[in-house]
Amino acid sequence: MIRSSIALMCALFAASAAADAVRFEKDVQYLPENRAEKADLYRPADDRTLHPAVVIIHGGGWSGGKKDAAREINIGTTLAEQGYVCLSIDYLLADDKSDQPCWPQNLHDCKTAVRWLRANADRLHIDVHHIGAIGGSAGGHLTAMLAVTGPERGLDPDGPYGEHSCRVQCAVDLYGPIDIEKWKDVAALKKTRAEAPDLYREFTVLTHLDFTDPPFLILHGTADTTVPVEQSQIFAAALKQHGIDHHLEIIEGAPHTFDLQPKQKDLRPMVIEFFDRHLKPKAK
């Protein structure tokens, strides 16, 4: 009985300490005022040093999902506890009642989130030279697109915060569809591959790869029946071909839509180590 009480007290203390280590701001206006989409901000409590930052991009087939789903809360809290400023964003989704596609505005929103972090770096104590991105499923696709599309691709928005760079220094893709040009028709694009081959080519991550792209960590489960694990294997092979630093971690038995703590394997140490290596410069 005494041991149980001590264990409970330790668990409560740990939870309280974790909460005290993170500052949370809900529904931050990171897009222009005429946009309804908002973001949630996770910040370390310690503002004595500059912090790297990470944009969190939710999934949902480009037509659903939200910034404060369980996966996104898990990621934001985990990274903020480790010293990262995290911006978990909502972005333009496809509307079943409209013929207007969400692309490329959804990517523009992701790029604007990176710019917003740089524009607010002084207030948030952000190291503007070390910003990453992470996302799952459709968010994994947008994370990868954010990482591999520089200004030369013509996919950077004019504004807001156009004076700041959209580039990220590394990216974590959780089970995102990558080779969409050869995968299947995407309802959110409002056209089939046969109707708009150029659109699907632009929407495909592989189209935009080159040796200057930042490092990737790719996570995918073998039991994924939504996005086949072959999508991540194809991505890893393409990254290798282009000489881009990457690691593919296949999680045996993991389904679609896991966070950093699936029951099959605790991925927090791997993800934190990856971000630390690329976003926390070592003291000279």
Secondary structure, 3 states (H helix, E strand, C coil): CHHHHHHHHHHHHHHHHHHHCEEEEEEECCCCCCCCCCEEEEEECCCCCCEEEEEEECCCCCCCCCCCCHHHHHHHHHHHHCCCEEEEECCCCCCCCCCCCCCCHHHHHHHHHHHHHHHCHHHHCEEEEEEEEEEECHHHHHHHHHHHCCHHHCCCCCCCCCCCCCCCCEEEEECCCCCHHHCCCCHHHCCCCCCCHHHHHHHCHHHHCCCCCCCEEEEEECCCCCCCCHHHHHHHHHHHHCCCCEEEEEECCCCCCCCCCCCCCCCHHHHHHHHHHHHCCCCC
